[in-house]
Amino acid sequence: MDVEKLIRPELTTMEGYAPIEPVEVLGQRTKLPPEGIVKLDGNENPYGCSPKVYEALAAYSRYHIYPDPEQRDLREALETYVGMSRRHILCGSGSDELIDLVLRLFLEPGDEVINCPPTFGMYPFSANVCGGKVIDVPRIDGSFALDLSGIKGAVNSKTKVIFIASPNNPTANTVREQEIMQLLDTGRIVVVDEAYFEFSGATVASLTPNHPNLIVLRTFSKWAGLAGLRIGYGVFPVEIVNHLMRIKQPYNINTAAQIAVLASLADIDYLRDNVARIVAERRRLFGRLQELGWLRLYPSRANFILCCLRHHSDTSSFGIASEAKQSDSAQDKLGEESHAKKIWRQLQEKGIFVRYFDSPRLADCLRISVGKPEDTDVLVEALKDVC
Ligand SMILES: *Cc1c(COP(=O)(O)O)cnc(C)c1O
């Protein structure tokens, strides 16, 4: 009996998502204790969550009862934070779950999803799992701005959803409201992923009541330090909330995550101070990396910085036209690894983890999460050594 034959054929060949590894695994690999590891690969919050979260979780006594399928307390609390009626709000087990749910709601087999790389890998991943077809419209060389005319040109009768991350991961730039307005005019579902909103302050959430095709996704993973509890939310047109409510897993938000969000929102000044610390450190990290003199840094409105090795990015840089040349020089040279990948590996040996992407366009780049000031210092000293 060949069970493989029973699997949806398009899934047997699909590439999986390349996730980051837990600290314990990184520690074993480098033979360092978890405390000896500088983890700058997951855009996680170096200050952790609010101490009120631990208190609230410890004080709660009804973990044996199922959570509220309608997420009432949570959506009510978010009403104030988001500045929008709870009728527009729905939570997911991480915003990753909402990406999947939105695609499940809109995609029929063969329907198309527009993706603007380099960007977050979960959009093509979930689109493929949901039976959709991913249409890539790469961001523009050098600036990583959206190719608006390219996107509009790619829209056809099969196009259902357009994904835009703002700030974008891994390029850290935002899109302008006027660009989103143009995308909304296509009449397709436009998902604006604002996972890093708290670090940028830029949002289009207030447009949702007047635009039936706009969805804004947010998360507690980054700014509130709750990545391990998996909790995100979306701001949707009311109609879409009602449909998603019907198709989601009834108990998708676990009780611990609900408690953690309520405790976080009740301790918002503490969390905002940490966001301010990270934003200040982003500036300092940028300056220190720039002083090295051999990195091209992209301005960041998130909690990470994309930096690329100078010799490639300063010529005609990244793009479709130069893609072949880029991968020639950077990656495929007799299977040799790129300089950035070498640096990434050398940093790992010192217990410093940053993110490297195995894509031709980012072959000479690293994404570095903003950590504490001491993390910046350790990283910069190590970079002086490796190069
Ligand atoms: C981290 C990240 C997410 C995932 O958030 P979760 O709520 O942890 O699932 C979503 N979008 C982007 C762009 C991200 O970088």
The ligand as an SDF file (V2000), in Angstrom:
LIG
                    3D

 15 15  0  0  0  0  0  0  0  0999 V2000
    6.6930   37.4430   12.8230 C   0  0  0  0  0  0  0  0  0  0  0  0
    5.7570   37.7650   11.7300 C   0  0  0  0  0  0  0  0  0  0  0  0
    4.4520   37.2910   11.7490 C   0  0  0  0  0  0  0  0  0  0  0  0
    4.0350   36.1570   12.6590 C   0  0  0  0  0  0  0  0  0  0  0  0
    3.4610   36.5280   13.7490 O   0  0  0  0  0  0  0  0  0  0  0  0
    2.8170   35.4470   14.7400 P   0  0  0  0  0  0  0  0  0  0  0  0
    1.7370   36.2310   15.3510 O   0  0  0  0  0  0  0  0  0  0  0  0
    3.8980   35.0640   15.6700 O   0  0  0  0  0  0  0  0  0  0  0  0
    2.2990   34.2970   13.9320 O   0  0  0  0  0  0  0  0  0  0  0  0
    3.5530   37.7180   10.7830 C   0  0  0  0  0  0  0  0  0  0  0  0
    3.9650   38.5440    9.8010 N   0  0  0  0  0  0  0  0  0  0  0  0
    5.2340   38.9830    9.7230 C   0  0  0  0  0  0  0  0  0  0  0  0
    5.6160   39.8980    8.6120 C   0  0  0  0  0  0  0  0  0  0  0  0
    6.1680   38.5930   10.6730 C   0  0  0  0  0  0  0  0  0  0  0  0
    7.4310   38.9930   10.5460 O   0  0  0  0  0  0  0  0  0  0  0  0
  1  2  1  0
  2  3  1  0
  2 14  2  0
  3  4  1  0
  3 10  2  0
  4  5  1  0
  5  6  1  0
  6  7  2  0
  6  8  1  0
  6  9  1  0
 10 11  1  0
 11 12  2  0
 12 13  1  0
 12 14  1  0
 14 15  1  0
M  END
$$$$
